[in-house]
Amino acid sequence: MKHPVTPDGRYFVVRGRLWRCSDPALPEAHRAKLVETLMAARRAVKAALQTGDEASLAAARREVHSAKLALGERGPPWWTDGAPDFNRFLVRNSPYAAWFAGSEIADD
């Protein structure tokens, strides 16, 4: 992965923001199918935006959301230790701030 991943493997960082990783417990074949579904839905969002079709856009966005839920990237956290979810937080406003400040990627 080209983006830094937190030491616990729960998030990756893009432009200083934490994004939840997919559930590592998903079987690889199932995860791959969900990613394929997600990418198709994202292409459908792009196409609907280009054509201005609001109904298609809403449907495509629902598909993106469903795929991300199934991957564990949205919805309840996939970890079971009770730790809070910092998805979409700025890394500097999270418990990962010191880790990120010490990483080579922090300057990018």
Buried (B, 14 or more C-beta within 10 A) or exposed (E): EEEBEBEEEBBBBEEBBBBBBBBEEBEEEEBEBBBEBBEEBBEBBEEBEEEEBEEBBEBBBEBBBBBBEBBBBBBEBBBEEEEEBBBEBBBEEBEBBEBBEEBEEBEE
